[in-house]
Amino acid sequence: MVERTKQTIALVDDDRNILTSVQMTLEAEGFHVRTYTDGESALQGLTAYPVDLAVLDIKMPRMDGMELLQRLRARSHLPVIFLSSKDEEVDQLMGLRLGADDYITKPFSQRLLLERIRALLRRNEASRAEASGTPVGGALTRGSLSLDELRHKCTWNGQDVPLTVTEFLLVKTLALRPGLVKSRDQLIDAAYGDTVYVDDRTIDSHIKRVRKKFRQVDDNFNQIETLYGIGYRYRED
C-alpha cells in the first residue's frame, strides 16, 4: 500500500466536546487535525499554517463563522464546510452566498461529516487535475472564459475570477457543453456527487455568487442563463 501525505483538517467550534469527538474520529481515519475555539485564533492559525479543508461553526465568540469565511475567501480558495443548527436556514444560505462549499446541520452524524469531508476533498483534487473532455494541459477555453484545472484558475477576458471548488466545478460543467441545458439535479451531481443530498436552493445560491464574481470584472457578463423551471445553460460569447 502506497503511503499518502496526511491531509490536514481545521475544526473551528466553541464547543470543546464537538472539537474533541470530531478530532478523534478524523485522526482515526488518517487525517491530521488542527482545532480552534474562536474565529480570531482560527484566522491567525490558518494564515500561518494552511490546511486542506476547514469545518467552521457559524456562531462563535470573537469572530463568527461568517466573518471568518469572508476573511478566508479574500485570500484563498480553501474548501469550507459550515456547521449550523436546524433553525439557522438563513445563515446556511448566507454562508453559501459568501462562498462556503457545503454545510451540515447539528446535531450531525460524524460518519456523515466524514463523508462530506472526503467528498469535498475529492472534488478539490478533481478540480485541479486534468479531466476528460478538456484539452491536454487541463485548460478549457470558451470565448472570453478560460478554466485551468491544474492551477484551479479561472479568467474572463484575461482577468482573474476567484472561484471556490464548487463554483469552479459548476462553471466547468456548464461551459463544457455550451447551449446545453443542465438541470439543478445534474449540476448537484457534477459538483457534489451522488452521495450528498443538496437542495435546489444551494445551486441557485452558488450560481448567484458566480455571476456576481464575473460581473465584478465585466458588468455585461450574461453567459450563464436561467431557464425557469428547468435549469441553467452556458451561452458562449
DRENPA-3360 file (N, C-alpha, C; in nm, 2 decimals, always signed):
BEGIN
1 = MVERTKQT = +0.08/-0.12/+0.00/+0.00/+0.00/+0.00/+0.09/+0.13/+0.00 ~ +0.06/+0.22/-0.10/+0.14/+0.34/-0.11/+0.09/+0.44/+0.00 ~ +0.19/+0.49/+0.07/+0.15/+0.59/+0.18/+0.13/+0.73/+0.11 ~ +0.03/+0.79/+0.16/+0.00/+0.93/+0.11/+0.02/+1.03/+0.22 ~ +0.06/+1.15/+0.19/+0.08/+1.25/+0.28/-0.06/+1.28/+0.35 ~ -0.06/+1.29/+0.48/-0.18/+1.31/+0.56/-0.24/+1.45/+0.52 ~ -0.37/+1.45/+0.49/-0.44/+1.58/+0.47/-0.47/+1.64/+0.60 ~ -0.47/+1.77/+0.61/-0.49/+1.84/+0.73/-0.63/+1.91/+0.73;
9 = IALVDDDR = -0.71/+1.89/+0.84/-0.84/+1.95/+0.85/-0.84/+2.05/+0.97 ~ -0.90/+2.16/+0.95/-0.91/+2.26/+1.06/-1.06/+2.25/+1.11 ~ -1.07/+2.24/+1.24/-1.20/+2.24/+1.31/-1.21/+2.36/+1.39 ~ -1.32/+2.44/+1.36/-1.34/+2.57/+1.44/-1.48/+2.57/+1.50 ~ -1.48/+2.56/+1.63/-1.61/+2.55/+1.70/-1.58/+2.58/+1.85 ~ -1.67/+2.66/+1.91/-1.65/+2.69/+2.05/-1.70/+2.58/+2.15 ~ -1.76/+2.48/+2.09/-1.80/+2.36/+2.17/-1.68/+2.26/+2.18 ~ -1.61/+2.26/+2.29/-1.50/+2.17/+2.30/-1.53/+2.02/+2.29;
17 = NILTSVQM = -1.65/+1.98/+2.33/-1.69/+1.84/+2.32/-1.70/+1.80/+2.18 ~ -1.75/+1.89/+2.09/-1.76/+1.86/+1.95/-1.62/+1.85/+1.89 ~ -1.53/+1.95/+1.93/-1.39/+1.95/+1.88/-1.32/+1.82/+1.91 ~ -1.33/+1.78/+2.04/-1.26/+1.66/+2.08/-1.31/+1.53/+2.01 ~ -1.45/+1.52/+2.00/-1.50/+1.39/+1.94/-1.47/+1.39/+1.79 ~ -1.49/+1.50/+1.72/-1.47/+1.50/+1.58/-1.32/+1.49/+1.55 ~ -1.23/+1.55/+1.63/-1.09/+1.53/+1.61/-1.05/+1.39/+1.62 ~ -1.10/+1.32/+1.72/-1.07/+1.18/+1.74/-1.11/+1.09/+1.62;
25 = TLEAEGFH = -1.23/+1.12/+1.57/-1.28/+1.05/+1.46/-1.19/+1.07/+1.33 ~ -1.16/+1.19/+1.31/-1.08/+1.23/+1.19/-0.94/+1.17/+1.20 ~ -0.88/+1.18/+1.32/-0.74/+1.13/+1.33/-0.74/+0.98/+1.32 ~ -0.85/+0.91/+1.36/-0.86/+0.76/+1.35/-0.87/+0.73/+1.20 ~ -0.92/+0.82/+1.12/-0.93/+0.80/+0.97/-0.81/+0.84/+0.89 ~ -0.71/+0.88/+0.97/-0.58/+0.92/+0.90/-0.56/+1.06/+0.87 ~ -0.64/+1.15/+0.92/-0.63/+1.29/+0.89/-0.54/+1.36/+1.01 ~ -0.47/+1.46/+0.97/-0.41/+1.55/+1.07/-0.51/+1.66/+1.10;
33 = VRTYTDGE = -0.53/+1.70/+1.23/-0.64/+1.79/+1.27/-0.58/+1.90/+1.35 ~ -0.62/+2.03/+1.32/-0.59/+2.14/+1.40/-0.73/+2.20/+1.45 ~ -0.73/+2.23/+1.58/-0.86/+2.28/+1.63/-0.85/+2.43/+1.69 ~ -0.96/+2.50/+1.67/-0.96/+2.64/+1.72/-1.10/+2.66/+1.78 ~ -1.11/+2.74/+1.89/-1.23/+2.76/+1.96/-1.30/+2.90/+1.93 ~ -1.24/+2.98/+1.84/-1.30/+3.11/+1.80/-1.24/+3.15/+1.67 ~ -1.31/+3.24/+1.61/-1.27/+3.28/+1.47/-1.14/+3.35/+1.46 ~ -1.11/+3.44/+1.56/-0.98/+3.51/+1.56/-0.86/+3.42/+1.56;
41 = SALQGLTA = -0.86/+3.33/+1.66/-0.75/+3.24/+1.66/-0.74/+3.15/+1.54 ~ -0.86/+3.11/+1.48/-0.86/+3.03/+1.36/-0.80/+3.11/+1.25 ~ -0.83/+3.23/+1.23/-0.78/+3.31/+1.12/-0.63/+3.32/+1.13 ~ -0.58/+3.35/+1.25/-0.43/+3.36/+1.27/-0.37/+3.22/+1.24 ~ -0.43/+3.11/+1.29/-0.37/+2.98/+1.27/-0.37/+2.94/+1.12 ~ -0.48/+2.96/+1.06/-0.50/+2.92/+0.92/-0.41/+3.01/+0.83 ~ -0.38/+3.13/+0.87/-0.29/+3.21/+0.79/-0.14/+3.16/+0.80 ~ -0.11/+3.12/+0.92/+0.03/+3.08/+0.95/+0.05/+2.93/+0.91;
49 = YPVDLAVL = -0.05/+2.85/+0.92/-0.04/+2.71/+0.89/-0.16/+2.66/+0.80 ~ -0.15/+2.68/+0.67/-0.26/+2.64/+0.58/-0.30/+2.49/+0.59 ~ -0.43/+2.47/+0.57/-0.48/+2.33/+0.58/-0.55/+2.30/+0.44 ~ -0.59/+2.17/+0.43/-0.66/+2.13/+0.31/-0.81/+2.15/+0.31 ~ -0.87/+2.17/+0.43/-1.01/+2.19/+0.44/-1.04/+2.24/+0.58 ~ -1.15/+2.33/+0.59/-1.19/+2.38/+0.72/-1.34/+2.35/+0.74 ~ -1.37/+2.31/+0.87/-1.50/+2.29/+0.91/-1.53/+2.40/+1.01 ~ -1.63/+2.49/+0.98/-1.65/+2.61/+1.06/-1.79/+2.61/+1.13;
57 = DIKMPRMD = -1.80/+2.64/+1.26/-1.92/+2.67/+1.32/-1.96/+2.81/+1.28 ~ -2.09/+2.84/+1.28/-2.14/+2.97/+1.24/-2.13/+3.07/+1.36 ~ -2.18/+3.03/+1.47/-2.19/+3.12/+1.59/-2.08/+3.09/+1.68 ~ -1.98/+3.18/+1.69/-1.86/+3.17/+1.78/-1.83/+3.30/+1.83 ~ -1.75/+3.30/+1.95/-1.71/+3.43/+2.01/-1.59/+3.49/+1.93 ~ -1.57/+3.62/+1.95/-1.46/+3.70/+1.90/-1.46/+3.72/+1.75 ~ -1.51/+3.62/+1.67/-1.53/+3.64/+1.53/-1.61/+3.52/+1.48 ~ -1.73/+3.55/+1.43/-1.82/+3.44/+1.39/-1.78/+3.37/+1.26;
65 = GMELLQRL = -1.84/+3.26/+1.23/-1.80/+3.19/+1.11/-1.82/+3.26/+0.98 ~ -1.92/+3.35/+0.98/-1.95/+3.43/+0.86/-1.83/+3.52/+0.83 ~ -1.79/+3.60/+0.93/-1.68/+3.69/+0.91/-1.55/+3.61/+0.88 ~ -1.53/+3.50/+0.95/-1.41/+3.42/+0.93/-1.41/+3.37/+0.78 ~ -1.52/+3.33/+0.73/-1.53/+3.28/+0.59/-1.49/+3.40/+0.50 ~ -1.55/+3.52/+0.52/-1.52/+3.63/+0.44/-1.37/+3.66/+0.43 ~ -1.31/+3.66/+0.55/-1.16/+3.68/+0.56/-1.08/+3.58/+0.48 ~ -1.13/+3.45/+0.49/-1.06/+3.34/+0.42/-1.07/+3.36/+0.27;
73 = RARSHLPV = -1.20/+3.39/+0.23/-1.22/+3.40/+0.09/-1.15/+3.51/+0.02 ~ -1.11/+3.61/+0.10/-1.04/+3.72/+0.04/-0.89/+3.68/+0.01 ~ -0.85/+3.57/+0.06/-0.71/+3.53/+0.03/-0.69/+3.39/-0.02 ~ -0.80/+3.30/-0.02/-0.78/+3.16/-0.06/-0.90/+3.10/-0.11 ~ -0.89/+2.98/-0.18/-1.00/+2.90/-0.23/-1.02/+2.78/-0.13 ~ -0.98/+2.79/-0.01/-0.98/+2.68/+0.08/-1.12/+2.62/+0.09 ~ -1.14/+2.49/+0.07/-1.27/+2.42/+0.08/-1.32/+2.44/+0.22 ~ -1.45/+2.48/+0.23/-1.51/+2.51/+0.37/-1.64/+2.44/+0.38;
81 = IFLSSKDE = -1.66/+2.38/+0.49/-1.79/+2.32/+0.53/-1.84/+2.40/+0.65 ~ -1.97/+2.44/+0.65/-2.03/+2.51/+0.76/-2.10/+2.41/+0.85 ~ -2.10/+2.43/+0.98/-2.18/+2.36/+1.08/-2.29/+2.46/+1.12 ~ -2.42/+2.42/+1.12/-2.52/+2.52/+1.16/-2.63/+2.44/+1.23 ~ -2.71/+2.51/+1.31/-2.83/+2.45/+1.37/-2.94/+2.44/+1.27 ~ -3.04/+2.35/+1.30/-3.15/+2.34/+1.21/-3.23/+2.46/+1.19 ~ -3.23/+2.55/+1.29/-3.31/+2.67/+1.28/-3.23/+2.79/+1.22 ~ -3.12/+2.76/+1.16/-3.03/+2.87/+1.10/-3.03/+2.86/+0.95;
89 = EVDQLMGL = -3.15/+2.83/+0.89/-3.15/+2.82/+0.74/-3.10/+2.94/+0.67 ~ -3.14/+3.06/+0.72/-3.10/+3.19/+0.66/-2.94/+3.20/+0.67 ~ -2.88/+3.15/+0.78/-2.74/+3.15/+0.79/-2.68/+3.06/+0.69 ~ -2.74/+2.94/+0.67/-2.69/+2.84/+0.58/-2.68/+2.90/+0.44 ~ -2.79/+2.97/+0.39/-2.79/+3.03/+0.26/-2.69/+3.14/+0.25 ~ -2.68/+3.22/+0.36/-2.59/+3.33/+0.35/-2.44/+3.28/+0.35 ~ -2.42/+3.17/+0.42/-2.28/+3.11/+0.41/-2.25/+3.06/+0.27 ~ -2.35/+3.00/+0.20/-2.32/+2.96/+0.06/-2.30/+3.08/-0.03;
97 = RLGADDYI = -2.37/+3.19/+0.00/-2.35/+3.31/-0.09/-2.21/+3.37/-0.06 ~ -2.16/+3.35/+0.06/-2.03/+3.41/+0.09/-1.92/+3.32/+0.04 ~ -1.95/+3.19/+0.00/-1.85/+3.11/-0.06/-1.83/+2.98/+0.01 ~ -1.91/+2.94/+0.10/-1.89/+2.80/+0.16/-1.92/+2.70/+0.06 ~ -1.86/+2.59/+0.06/-1.88/+2.48/-0.03/-1.99/+2.38/+0.01 ~ -2.01/+2.37/+0.14/-2.12/+2.28/+0.18/-2.15/+2.32/+0.32 ~ -2.26/+2.26/+0.37/-2.30/+2.28/+0.51/-2.36/+2.15/+0.57 ~ -2.36/+2.14/+0.70/-2.42/+2.02/+0.76/-2.48/+2.07/+0.89;
105 = TKPFSQRL = -2.60/+2.02/+0.93/-2.67/+2.07/+1.04/-2.65/+1.99/+1.17 ~ -2.65/+2.06/+1.28/-2.63/+2.00/+1.41/-2.77/+1.96/+1.46 ~ -2.78/+1.85/+1.54/-2.68/+1.75/+1.56/-2.65/+1.67/+1.44 ~ -2.53/+1.62/+1.42/-2.49/+1.56/+1.30/-2.42/+1.42/+1.33 ~ -2.43/+1.33/+1.23/-2.36/+1.21/+1.24/-2.21/+1.23/+1.20 ~ -2.12/+1.19/+1.28/-1.98/+1.21/+1.25/-1.94/+1.13/+1.12 ~ -2.01/+1.02/+1.10/-1.99/+0.95/+0.97/-2.03/+1.03/+0.85 ~ -2.14/+1.10/+0.87/-2.19/+1.18/+0.76/-2.09/+1.30/+0.73;
113 = LLERIRAL = -2.04/+1.36/+0.84/-1.94/+1.47/+0.83/-1.82/+1.42/+0.76 ~ -1.77/+1.30/+0.80/-1.65/+1.24/+0.74/-1.67/+1.22/+0.59 ~ -1.79/+1.17/+0.55/-1.82/+1.15/+0.41/-1.82/+1.28/+0.33 ~ -1.88/+1.39/+0.39/-1.88/+1.52/+0.33/-1.74/+1.57/+0.31 ~ -1.66/+1.55/+0.41/-1.52/+1.60/+0.40/-1.44/+1.53/+0.29 ~ -1.46/+1.40/+0.29/-1.39/+1.32/+0.18/-1.44/+1.36/+0.04 ~ -1.57/+1.38/+0.03/-1.63/+1.42/-0.10/-1.58/+1.55/-0.14 ~ -1.57/+1.65/-0.05/-1.52/+1.78/-0.09/-1.37/+1.78/-0.12;
121 = LRRNEASR = -1.29/+1.70/-0.05/-1.15/+1.68/-0.08/-1.13/+1.62/-0.22 ~ -1.22/+1.52/-0.25/-1.21/+1.46/-0.38/-1.24/+1.56/-0.49 ~ -1.34/+1.64/-0.47/-1.38/+1.74/-0.56/-1.27/+1.84/-0.58 ~ -1.20/+1.88/-0.47/-1.09/+1.97/-0.48/-0.98/+1.92/-0.56 ~ -0.95/+1.79/-0.54/-0.84/+1.73/-0.61/-0.88/+1.72/-0.76 ~ -1.01/+1.68/-0.79/-1.05/+1.67/-0.92/-1.05/+1.80/-1.00 ~ -1.08/+1.91/-0.93/-1.09/+2.04/-0.99/-0.95/+2.09/-1.03 ~ -0.84/+2.03/-0.97/-0.71/+2.07/-1.00/-0.64/+1.97/-1.10;
129 = AEASGTPV = -0.71/+1.86/-1.13/-0.65/+1.76/-1.22/-0.70/+1.77/-1.36 ~ -0.63/+1.72/-1.45/-0.68/+1.72/-1.59/-0.80/+1.62/-1.60 ~ -0.91/+1.67/-1.65/-1.03/+1.59/-1.66/-1.06/+1.55/-1.81 ~ -1.13/+1.44/-1.82/-1.17/+1.40/-1.96/-1.26/+1.51/-2.02 ~ -1.25/+1.53/-2.15/-1.33/+1.63/-2.22/-1.27/+1.76/-2.22 ~ -1.15/+1.78/-2.16/-1.08/+1.91/-2.17/-0.95/+1.88/-2.25 ~ -0.90/+1.99/-2.32/-0.77/+1.97/-2.39/-0.66/+1.93/-2.30 ~ -0.55/+1.88/-2.36/-0.43/+1.84/-2.29/-0.38/+1.96/-2.22;
137 = GGALTRGS = -0.34/+1.94/-2.09/-0.29/+2.05/-2.01/-0.40/+2.10/-1.91 ~ -0.52/+2.05/-1.92/-0.62/+2.08/-1.83/-0.69/+2.22/-1.85 ~ -0.67/+2.28/-1.97/-0.72/+2.41/-2.00/-0.85/+2.40/-2.08 ~ -0.95/+2.48/-2.05/-1.07/+2.48/-2.12/-1.10/+2.63/-2.16 ~ -1.12/+2.65/-2.29/-1.15/+2.79/-2.33/-1.28/+2.80/-2.40 ~ -1.36/+2.89/-2.36/-1.49/+2.92/-2.43/-1.50/+3.07/-2.45 ~ -1.46/+3.12/-2.56/-1.47/+3.26/-2.59/-1.38/+3.33/-2.49 ~ -1.44/+3.42/-2.41/-1.36/+3.50/-2.31/-1.33/+3.42/-2.18;
145 = LSLDELRH = -1.39/+3.31/-2.17/-1.37/+3.23/-2.05/-1.25/+3.13/-2.07 ~ -1.17/+3.12/-1.96/-1.06/+3.03/-1.96/-1.06/+2.96/-1.82 ~ -1.06/+2.83/-1.82/-1.05/+2.75/-1.70/-0.93/+2.66/-1.70 ~ -0.84/+2.68/-1.61/-0.72/+2.60/-1.59/-0.73/+2.51/-1.47 ~ -0.77/+2.38/-1.49/-0.79/+2.29/-1.38/-0.67/+2.26/-1.30 ~ -0.55/+2.25/-1.37/-0.43/+2.21/-1.29/-0.39/+2.32/-1.19 ~ -0.42/+2.45/-1.22/-0.39/+2.56/-1.13/-0.51/+2.61/-1.06 ~ -0.63/+2.55/-1.08/-0.76/+2.60/-1.03/-0.77/+2.75/-1.05;
153 = KCTWNGQD = -0.76/+2.78/-1.18/-0.75/+2.93/-1.22/-0.86/+2.95/-1.32 ~ -0.94/+3.05/-1.29/-1.05/+3.10/-1.39/-1.02/+3.24/-1.43 ~ -1.03/+3.27/-1.56/-1.01/+3.41/-1.60/-1.12/+3.44/-1.70 ~ -1.16/+3.57/-1.71/-1.26/+3.62/-1.80/-1.19/+3.74/-1.87 ~ -1.18/+3.74/-2.00/-1.11/+3.84/-2.07/-0.97/+3.87/-2.01 ~ -0.91/+3.76/-1.96/-0.77/+3.77/-1.91/-0.77/+3.82/-1.76 ~ -0.88/+3.85/-1.70/-0.88/+3.89/-1.56/-0.92/+3.77/-1.47 ~ -0.85/+3.76/-1.36/-0.88/+3.65/-1.27/-1.02/+3.66/-1.21;
161 = VPLTVTEF = -1.09/+3.55/-1.20/-1.22/+3.54/-1.13/-1.20/+3.43/-1.02 ~ -1.19/+3.47/-0.89/-1.16/+3.37/-0.79/-1.28/+3.29/-0.75 ~ -1.28/+3.16/-0.78/-1.39/+3.07/-0.76/-1.35/+2.97/-0.65 ~ -1.46/+2.93/-0.58/-1.44/+2.82/-0.48/-1.44/+2.69/-0.56 ~ -1.41/+2.58/-0.49/-1.41/+2.45/-0.56/-1.54/+2.42/-0.62 ~ -1.65/+2.44/-0.55/-1.78/+2.41/-0.60/-1.82/+2.50/-0.72 ~ -1.79/+2.63/-0.70/-1.82/+2.73/-0.81/-1.74/+2.69/-0.94 ~ -1.62/+2.65/-0.92/-1.53/+2.61/-1.04/-1.59/+2.49/-1.11;
169 = LLVKTLAL = -1.64/+2.39/-1.03/-1.69/+2.27/-1.10/-1.83/+2.31/-1.17 ~ -1.91/+2.40/-1.11/-2.03/+2.43/-1.17/-2.01/+2.51/-1.31 ~ -1.91/+2.60/-1.31/-1.88/+2.67/-1.43/-1.82/+2.58/-1.53 ~ -1.74/+2.49/-1.49/-1.68/+2.39/-1.59/-1.79/+2.30/-1.65 ~ -1.88/+2.25/-1.56/-1.99/+2.17/-1.61/-2.07/+2.24/-1.72 ~ -2.11/+2.36/-1.69/-2.19/+2.44/-1.79/-2.11/+2.47/-1.91 ~ -1.98/+2.51/-1.90/-1.90/+2.56/-2.01/-1.86/+2.44/-2.10 ~ -1.85/+2.32/-2.05/-1.81/+2.21/-2.13/-1.91/+2.18/-2.25;
177 = RPGLVKSR = -2.04/+2.22/-2.23/-2.14/+2.19/-2.33/-2.22/+2.32/-2.35 ~ -2.17/+2.42/-2.41/-2.24/+2.55/-2.43/-2.38/+2.52/-2.50 ~ -2.48/+2.59/-2.46/-2.61/+2.58/-2.52/-2.69/+2.46/-2.46 ~ -2.63/+2.37/-2.40/-2.70/+2.25/-2.34/-2.75/+2.29/-2.20 ~ -2.88/+2.27/-2.18/-2.94/+2.30/-2.05/-2.90/+2.19/-1.95 ~ -2.86/+2.23/-1.83/-2.83/+2.14/-1.72/-2.93/+2.17/-1.61 ~ -3.00/+2.06/-1.57/-3.09/+2.08/-1.46/-3.02/+2.10/-1.33 ~ -3.09/+2.14/-1.23/-3.02/+2.16/-1.10/-2.97/+2.02/-1.05;
185 = DQLIDAAY = -3.05/+1.92/-1.07/-3.00/+1.78/-1.03/-2.87/+1.74/-1.09 ~ -2.86/+1.77/-1.22/-2.74/+1.74/-1.29/-2.62/+1.82/-1.24 ~ -2.65/+1.95/-1.21/-2.54/+2.03/-1.15/-2.50/+1.99/-1.01 ~ -2.60/+1.94/-0.93/-2.57/+1.89/-0.80/-2.48/+1.77/-0.81 ~ -2.51/+1.68/-0.90/-2.43/+1.56/-0.92/-2.29/+1.59/-0.97 ~ -2.28/+1.69/-1.06/-2.15/+1.73/-1.11/-2.06/+1.79/-1.00 ~ -2.12/+1.87/-0.91/-2.05/+1.95/-0.81/-2.03/+1.87/-0.68 ~ -2.13/+1.79/-0.65/-2.13/+1.72/-0.51/-2.12/+1.57/-0.52;
193 = GDTVYVDD = -2.14/+1.51/-0.64/-2.15/+1.37/-0.65/-2.29/+1.32/-0.61 ~ -2.31/+1.19/-0.62/-2.45/+1.14/-0.59/-2.46/+1.08/-0.45 ~ -2.36/+1.11/-0.37/-2.37/+1.06/-0.23/-2.41/+1.17/-0.13 ~ -2.42/+1.29/-0.17/-2.45/+1.40/-0.08/-2.58/+1.47/-0.12 ~ -2.68/+1.48/-0.03/-2.80/+1.55/-0.06/-2.79/+1.70/-0.05 ~ -2.83/+1.77/-0.15/-2.82/+1.91/-0.16/-2.95/+1.96/-0.22 ~ -3.02/+2.06/-0.17/-3.14/+2.11/-0.23/-3.12/+2.21/-0.34 ~ -3.22/+2.24/-0.42/-3.21/+2.32/-0.53/-3.16/+2.46/-0.50;
201 = RTIDSHIK = -3.20/+2.51/-0.38/-3.16/+2.65/-0.35/-3.01/+2.66/-0.33 ~ -2.94/+2.56/-0.29/-2.80/+2.56/-0.28/-2.73/+2.59/-0.41 ~ -2.78/+2.52/-0.52/-2.73/+2.55/-0.65/-2.76/+2.69/-0.69 ~ -2.88/+2.74/-0.67/-2.92/+2.88/-0.70/-2.83/+2.98/-0.63 ~ -2.80/+2.95/-0.51/-2.71/+3.04/-0.43/-2.57/+3.05/-0.49 ~ -2.52/+2.93/-0.53/-2.38/+2.92/-0.59/-2.38/+3.00/-0.73 ~ -2.49/+2.98/-0.81/-2.49/+3.05/-0.94/-2.50/+3.20/-0.92 ~ -2.58/+3.25/-0.82/-2.58/+3.39/-0.80/-2.45/+3.44/-0.76;
209 = RVRKKFRQ = -2.37/+3.37/-0.68/-2.24/+3.42/-0.64/-2.14/+3.41/-0.76 ~ -2.15/+3.31/-0.84/-2.07/+3.30/-0.96/-2.09/+3.42/-1.05 ~ -2.22/+3.45/-1.08/-2.25/+3.57/-1.16/-2.19/+3.70/-1.10 ~ -2.21/+3.71/-0.97/-2.16/+3.83/-0.91/-2.01/+3.85/-0.93 ~ -1.94/+3.74/-0.92/-1.79/+3.74/-0.93/-1.75/+3.78/-1.07 ~ -1.82/+3.72/-1.17/-1.78/+3.75/-1.31/-1.82/+3.90/-1.34 ~ -1.93/+3.95/-1.28/-1.97/+4.09/-1.31/-1.88/+4.19/-1.24 ~ -1.80/+4.14/-1.14/-1.70/+4.23/-1.08/-1.59/+4.26/-1.18;
217 = VDDNFNQI = -1.57/+4.18/-1.28/-1.47/+4.21/-1.38/-1.53/+4.25/-1.52 ~ -1.66/+4.22/-1.53/-1.73/+4.26/-1.65/-1.88/+4.28/-1.62 ~ -1.92/+4.41/-1.62/-2.06/+4.44/-1.59/-2.16/+4.37/-1.68 ~ -2.12/+4.34/-1.80/-2.21/+4.29/-1.91/-2.21/+4.14/-1.91 ~ -2.14/+4.07/-1.82/-2.14/+3.92/-1.82/-2.28/+3.87/-1.81 ~ -2.32/+3.78/-1.90/-2.46/+3.72/-1.90/-2.45/+3.58/-1.97 ~ -2.34/+3.52/-1.96/-2.32/+3.39/-2.02/-2.39/+3.28/-1.95 ~ -2.42/+3.29/-1.82/-2.49/+3.18/-1.75/-2.64/+3.22/-1.75;
225 = ETLYGIGY = -2.72/+3.15/-1.83/-2.86/+3.18/-1.84/-2.95/+3.09/-1.75 ~ -3.05/+3.15/-1.70/-3.15/+3.07/-1.62/-3.27/+3.04/-1.71 ~ -3.31/+2.91/-1.71/-3.43/+2.87/-1.78/-3.53/+2.83/-1.66 ~ -3.62/+2.92/-1.63/-3.70/+2.90/-1.51/-3.78/+2.76/-1.52 ~ -3.77/+2.69/-1.41/-3.83/+2.56/-1.40/-3.76/+2.45/-1.47 ~ -3.64/+2.48/-1.53/-3.56/+2.38/-1.60/-3.42/+2.37/-1.54 ~ -3.35/+2.48/-1.55/-3.21/+2.48/-1.50/-3.13/+2.59/-1.56 ~ -3.00/+2.56/-1.59/-2.91/+2.67/-1.64/-2.84/+2.62/-1.76;
233 = RYRED = -2.79/+2.72/-1.84/-2.70/+2.68/-1.95/-2.60/+2.79/-1.97 ~ -2.49/+2.75/-2.04/-2.38/+2.85/-2.07/-2.40/+2.89/-2.21 ~ -2.40/+3.02/-2.23/-2.41/+3.08/-2.37/-2.27/+3.13/-2.41 ~ -2.21/+3.07/-2.51/-2.08/+3.11/-2.55/-2.09/+3.25/-2.62 ~ -1.99/+3.33/-2.58/-1.99/+3.47/-2.65/-1.92/+3.46/-2.78;
% end
